[in-house]
Amino acid sequence: MENAKELSNIQLTKHTFDKLINSILKLFKHKYSIDEISENQLYGFGNFDAKLPSLKKDFEKISNNFINGKYLYNKYRELQSGKPQIKLSGYYKHIFFKYLGFNDIFEFLKFEVKDKMELLEQQKLLNQETSSKTYYYVMYYFGEDKKMIKAHFTILNNWKTFELIFVYKDTEDNIGLPNKNGTNFLGRIVDNLF
């Protein structure tokens, strides 16, 4: 079984992903002696012919599992749109490097990324801490009773969880503290986005 680090996503610089995708395409075209191929056929989606070569089929042979043929195409489109970093899921990153004969990203970088500045930038991305940042916001809600209600909105766990706390005043103007009856005036919502 793979450990959590092996299953985690990785961020690639535009330069590194460009090298990765071009290496995959070069190997594919050489393997099947193809100069030109439609995107649907290459990536294995839409009206592609399952009998003809496609990266989807090649990746399914490597993984012995279902491959979403559009995943690589979508990542390629991110590259074409100028996105400075491309995130690869833990599931697909292994397949991409294995297809090229590399064990992992570090082996790929060693042999394929020659530009020192680009290599340093990619290594810096890989070595960054994966600590979760927390974002805090103050919100105001104008309710049905025509009163302004203040709220605290917190985003946690790398944008996967949010917490929304409404602050109400009681008749004695106590804010969010238990009153004499022991009731609390904080309305609280916590939810996972994913």
C-alpha positions in Angstrom: 0.0 0.0 0.0 1.2 3.5 -0.8 1.9 5.9 2.0 0.2 9.3 2.2 3.2 11.2 0.8 3.1 9.0 -2.4 -0.6 9.6 -2.8 -0.3 13.3 -2.3 -0.6 15.9 -5.1 2.4 17.7 -6.4 2.8 21.1 -7.9 4.9 21.4 -11.1 6.2 24.6 -12.6 5.1 25.5 -16.0 8.5 24.6 -17.4 8.6 21.2 -15.6 5.1 20.2 -16.8 6.0 21.4 -20.3 9.0 19.0 -20.3 6.8 16.2 -18.9 4.0 16.5 -21.4 6.4 16.9 -24.3 8.4 13.8 -23.2 5.1 11.8 -23.0 4.0 13.0 -26.4 7.4 12.3 -28.0 7.5 8.8 -26.6 3.9 8.1 -27.6 4.5 9.3 -31.2 7.7 7.3 -31.5 6.2 4.2 -30.1 3.4 4.2 -32.6 5.3 5.9 -35.5 2.7 8.7 -35.6 3.3 12.3 -36.6 -0.2 13.7 -36.1 -3.1 12.5 -34.1 -6.4 14.2 -33.0 -6.7 15.3 -29.4 -9.7 13.0 -28.9 -7.8 10.0 -30.1 -4.6 11.0 -28.3 -6.2 11.5 -24.9 -8.9 8.9 -25.3 -12.1 10.9 -24.9 -15.1 11.9 -27.1 -15.5 9.8 -30.2 -12.0 8.2 -30.1 -11.5 4.7 -31.6 -10.6 2.3 -28.8 -8.9 0.0 -31.4 -6.3 2.7 -32.3 -3.5 3.9 -30.0 -4.2 6.4 -27.3 -2.5 7.6 -24.1 -5.6 6.5 -22.2 -5.1 2.9 -23.3 -1.3 3.1 -22.6 -1.9 4.5 -19.1 -4.5 1.9 -18.4 -2.0 -0.8 -19.2 0.5 0.7 -16.8 -2.0 1.2 -13.9 -4.3 -1.8 -14.5 -7.1 0.6 -13.7 -9.5 3.1 -15.3 -7.9 6.3 -16.5 -9.8 9.5 -17.2 -8.5 10.3 -20.6 -9.5 13.9 -20.3 -7.4 14.5 -17.2 -4.1 14.8 -19.1 -5.8 16.9 -21.8 -7.2 19.3 -19.1 -3.7 19.6 -17.6 -2.3 20.3 -21.1 -5.0 23.0 -21.5 -3.9 24.6 -18.1 -0.4 24.7 -19.5 -1.5 26.3 -22.7 -3.5 29.0 -20.8 -0.3 30.1 -19.2 -0.9 28.8 -15.7 2.4 29.2 -13.8 1.9 26.0 -11.8 0.1 22.8 -12.6 -1.1 20.5 -9.8 -1.0 16.7 -10.5 -3.1 14.3 -8.4 -1.2 11.6 -6.6 -3.0 9.0 -8.6 -1.9 10.3 -12.0 1.6 11.6 -11.2 2.9 8.0 -10.8 1.4 6.9 -14.1 3.0 9.9 -16.0 6.5 9.3 -14.6 6.2 5.5 -14.9 5.2 5.8 -18.6 8.5 7.6 -19.2 10.4 5.0 -17.2 11.1 7.2 -14.2 10.4 6.2 -10.6 9.4 9.7 -9.4 9.6 13.4 -10.0 13.1 13.6 -8.7 14.5 11.1 -11.2 12.6 13.0 -14.0 14.1 16.3 -12.9 17.6 14.8 -12.8 17.5 13.7 -16.4 15.0 16.0 -18.1 15.2 19.5 -16.6 18.6 21.0 -17.6 17.9 24.7 -16.9 19.4 25.4 -13.4 17.0 28.3 -12.5 13.9 26.2 -13.5 15.3 23.2 -11.6 15.7 25.4 -8.4 12.2 26.8 -8.8 10.7 23.3 -9.1 12.7 21.9 -6.2 11.6 24.9 -4.1 8.0 24.1 -4.9 8.5 20.4 -4.0 10.2 21.3 -0.7 7.6 23.8 0.5 5.8 22.8 3.7 2.3 21.6 3.1 1.1 23.4 6.2 -2.5 24.5 6.0 -3.2 28.2 6.0 -6.2 29.6 7.8 -8.1 32.6 6.4 -10.3 34.9 8.6 -13.0 37.2 7.4 -15.6 39.4 9.1 -19.1 39.4 7.6 -22.2 41.5 8.2 -25.7 40.2 7.6 -28.8 42.4 7.4 -31.5 40.1 8.7 -35.3 39.9 8.4 -35.7 41.8 11.7 -33.9 44.7 10.0 -30.9 44.4 12.3 -27.3 44.0 11.3 -25.7 40.7 12.5 -22.0 40.3 12.6 -20.3 37.0 11.6 -16.9 35.5 11.6 -16.1 33.4 8.5 -13.0 31.1 8.7 -11.6 28.9 5.9 -9.4 26.0 7.1 -7.7 22.9 5.9 -6.5 24.3 2.5 -10.0 25.5 1.5 -11.7 22.2 2.4 -13.5 23.3 5.5 -15.2 26.5 6.5 -16.6 27.8 9.8 -19.3 30.5 10.0 -20.1 32.0 13.4 -23.0 34.5 13.7 -22.8 36.8 16.7 -26.1 37.7 18.3 -26.8 40.1 21.1 -29.3 39.3 23.8 -31.6 41.8 25.5 -28.9 42.7 27.9 -26.4 43.4 25.0 -24.2 40.4 26.0 -22.4 39.2 22.9 -21.8 35.5 22.4 -21.5 34.8 26.1 -23.8 32.5 28.1 -26.5 34.5 29.8 -28.1 33.8 33.2 -30.1 31.0 31.7 -27.0 29.3 30.3 -27.9 29.8 26.6 -25.3 30.9 24.1 -25.9 33.5 21.4 -23.3 32.3 18.9 -24.9 30.6 15.9 -22.3 28.2 14.5 -22.0 26.4 11.1 -19.1 24.1 10.3 -18.9 22.2 7.0 -16.5 20.3 4.8 -16.5 21.6 1.3 -15.1 18.3 -0.1 
